Amino acid sequence: MDQQISSLEKMSKAIKKGNRLRLLGIVTLVACGVAGVTIQTQNTRKIEERLSDLNEKVTDLNSVTEDMAGNVYDIMEQGCPGNTIKGANYQMYNSAPQIWISGSDKPVTYIYPEEDNTETHISLTFHQSEMWYMWPQGEQTDQTYNWDMVADKDGTLYDQSGNEYSYIFWEASDYGAQISDEGFCVKGSDTAEFLRETLQEIGLTPKEYNEFIVYWLPQMQDNEYNIIHFDGLDPKDIYNQNYELHVTDDAGNEPDSILRVMMAWKASEEYVEMNPQEFATFERNGFTVVEWGGLEMR
């Protein structure tokens, strides 16, 4: 009997001990839960405070942006159509401000003398424009850039160190181009064939117009329409006035034939009726200089 009572007492103590452990576990879990809630609440407050700070900064940034837009509008109202500031051409159109970012992209100048190994001097003078890039590097005097090259009949150029080039490459800020009602509105999917036929009609060779198309087509073919006008064909137009090109050979002779083609274009969601641009026939005679380039009006 005594042994049974002793066993029952031991079981009772074990049960009490187990209950205490379970109770301790429950209390611990509750305490952890409360601490977790407290920490989560603190983190939530920190996040809310950071979001509030961020909202204030966004509000300040919006205010600065509005001030900048107002300044641009003020500049344009004071009469700066056509003014170029680092490639930004500010225009007024239907009494509403527009910013057309534009620049003369990749004009390339080919030199074709009548004889191989002809020393040539090329100079390019800017009026109201700024040089961005050029290759090969020319020597600058004020706003005039000069290259002394040796040219072969096929157009291959060599600098004074014997390095070979296909053409003179340069890019500059906008010359003040405008999209007039004279030109072409072409579906994006038809642009490649249009450029091939039109540039050939203007007077570019397959080598020249293929290089033109390879550069410009990726930017134009996916547009709904492209509005296109060609500058540079008239020696007295704004392109020739602002980008003044002079080429002479070693004897001081100027080219017998010069063709400059600058395509001003912009994308359009709709078809625009335009008066087709007409071109005079270009004939290559003797010492010849050909140049092509383009700019997108945005």
Rosetta blueprint (number, residue, H / E / L):
1 M L
2 D H
3 Q H
4 Q H
5 I H
6 S H
7 S H
8 L H
9 E H
10 K H
11 M H
12 S H
13 K H
14 A H
15 I H
16 K H
17 K H
18 G H
19 N H
20 R H
21 L H
22 R H
23 L H
24 L H
25 G H
26 I H
27 V H
28 T H
29 L H
30 V H
31 A H
32 C H
33 G H
34 V H
35 A H
36 G H
37 V H
38 T H
39 I H
40 Q H
41 T H
42 Q H
43 N H
44 T H
45 R H
46 K H
47 I H
48 E H
49 E H
50 R H
51 L H
52 S H
53 D H
54 L H
55 N H
56 E H
57 K H
58 V H
59 T H
60 D H
61 L H
62 N H
63 S H
64 V H
65 T H
66 E H
67 D H
68 M H
69 A H
70 G H
71 N H
72 V H
73 Y H
74 D H
75 I H
76 M H
77 E H
78 Q L
79 G L
80 C L
81 P L
82 G L
83 N L
84 T E
85 I E
86 K L
87 G L
88 A E
89 N E
90 Y E
91 Q E
92 M E
93 Y E
94 N L
95 S L
96 A E
97 P E
98 Q E
99 I E
100 W E
101 I E
102 S L
103 G E
104 S E
105 D E
106 K E
107 P E
108 V E
109 T E
110 Y E
111 I E
112 Y E
113 P L
114 E L
115 E L
116 D L
117 N L
118 T E
119 E E
120 T E
121 H E
122 I E
123 S E
124 L E
125 T E
126 F E
127 H L
128 Q L
129 S L
130 E L
131 M E
132 W E
133 Y E
134 M E
135 W E
136 P L
137 Q L
138 G L
139 E E
140 Q E
141 T E
142 D L
143 Q L
144 T E
145 Y E
146 N E
147 W E
148 D E
149 M E
150 V E
151 A E
152 D L
153 K L
154 D L
155 G L
156 T L
157 L E
158 Y E
159 D L
160 Q L
161 S L
162 G L
163 N L
164 E E
165 Y E
166 S L
167 Y L
168 I E
169 F E
170 W E
171 E E
172 A E
173 S E
174 D L
175 Y L
176 G L
177 A L
178 Q L
179 I L
180 S L
181 D L
182 E E
183 G L
184 F E
185 C E
186 V E
187 K E
188 G H
189 S H
190 D H
191 T H
192 A H
193 E H
194 F H
195 L H
196 R H
197 E H
198 T H
199 L H
200 Q H
201 E H
202 I H
203 G L
204 L L
205 T L
206 P H
207 K H
208 E H
209 Y H
210 N H
211 E H
212 F H
213 I H
214 V H
215 Y H
216 W H
217 L H
218 P H
219 Q H
220 M H
221 Q L
222 D L
223 N L
224 E L
225 Y E
226 N E
227 I E
228 I E
229 H E
230 F E
231 D E
232 G L
233 L L
234 D L
235 P L
236 K L
237 D L
238 I H
239 Y H
240 N H
241 Q H
242 N H
243 Y E
244 E E
245 L E
246 H E
247 V E
248 T E
249 D E
250 D L
251 A L
252 G L
253 N L
254 E L
255 P L
256 D L
257 S E
258 I E
259 L E
260 R E
261 V E
262 M E
263 M E
264 A E
265 W E
266 K E
267 A E
268 S E
269 E L
270 E L
271 Y L
272 V L
273 E L
274 M L
275 N E
276 P L
277 Q L
278 E L
279 F L
280 A L
281 T L
282 F L
283 E L
284 R L
285 N L
286 G L
287 F L
288 T E
289 V E
290 V E
291 E E
292 W E
293 G E
294 G E
295 L E
296 E E
297 M L
298 R L
